[in-house]
Amino acid sequence: MFLSLENWCSLPTPMGNFRMYDSGDDSVRIISFGAIEELGSEPLIRVHSSCIASEVFGALDCDCADQLREAMKLIASEGRGLILHLRQEGRGHGLALKIRAVSTMERRNLDTAEAFEILGLDQDIRSYPQAVNVLKHIGVNTVRLISNNPRKKAYLEERGVSVKTVNTHPSIRPENAEYLRTKNSKLGHCLPLATETDTHSDIQFYHSDQPWGQLSNFSKHSVFIDGRIWPTVEHFYQAQKFSGASIEEIRQCATPTLAKNRAYEFPITSVRTDWLIIRNGIMLQGLRAKFNQHPELRELLLSSGNRRIVEHTKQDAYWGDGGDGSGRNLLGQLLMQVRTELCHEIETQSLVG
């Protein structure tokens, strides 16, 4: 593999504008947010093994595409980071054996570990020399690895890379729930699955495709406000900073991330002068519309009971909180306000009835 820092192209995605670099090896795909040689200290890194089934065809019975999408969102939110996408289907065994293993699971009602064992396959034969080579090439010795796999962390550390782990948060579905539990119990992964049964601790959310992510202003739920349909609350919120054609331009952005990025591209002098005074009210207006116009979201918010709601992020100390209490968590506070209003509405209707 020969990484060419000069041979790259833009990679516009729903999460933001990445760069794709020539790795010198078609089995290794490298994308970064920003210039790869300017990642800085302790960059976010995702070393990702390919999964054609989920990434290309949308299969729901694993978490591979979920992890890749979440990693891209984390990196785009921070504004720097690197993803190495490796052709390593079936935990390194290749696509043919992966198909055979999945078929064995289905026919014999086995979990993924049992199917590999029946077929005489090692559970995981992957290695990651490409990641080590790239990091050495660009002079990065310490990373924050987006992964739930201790084997991946150990591989990098054994080769001189200092690693801090950043967990991904699986989207738990009927199709993949058993698979995720097996990864933890039999393959040694560290997926944070406690949210399945936890009904007392704080509700923490951030990205819209994580557990409780539908609470996010980025979730793909349109709202009808002031005679317009807005694709998300974030579209509505960002557009209210401006007047004239800018509003419609933001409303037409393909994703909430792109709407936010477009709003940041306008000169600061075009932002309305009272924005800092009215912004909380604008977000509240959007959230009220969202949870009143989508019955399933209304039920989700009400199901949170009296639990504290926290937008868990270190990237925005105004709307969220990184877990150390230093953030204001105003988005969480507004969500709890909307929840209180909905409860009051239900109580009032009950008394009238």
Helices and strands as residue ranges (DSSP letters): E 4-13, E 16-22, E 28-33, G 36-38, E 44-49, H 52-55, H 64-78, E 81-86, G 89-92, H 95-108, H 112-118, H 129-137, E 142-146, H 150-158, E 162-166, H 177-187, G 194-196, E 203-205, G 213-215, E 223-225, E 228-230, H 233-239, H 245-251, H 256-265, G 268-270, H 275-293, H 295-302, E 309-311, H 330-352
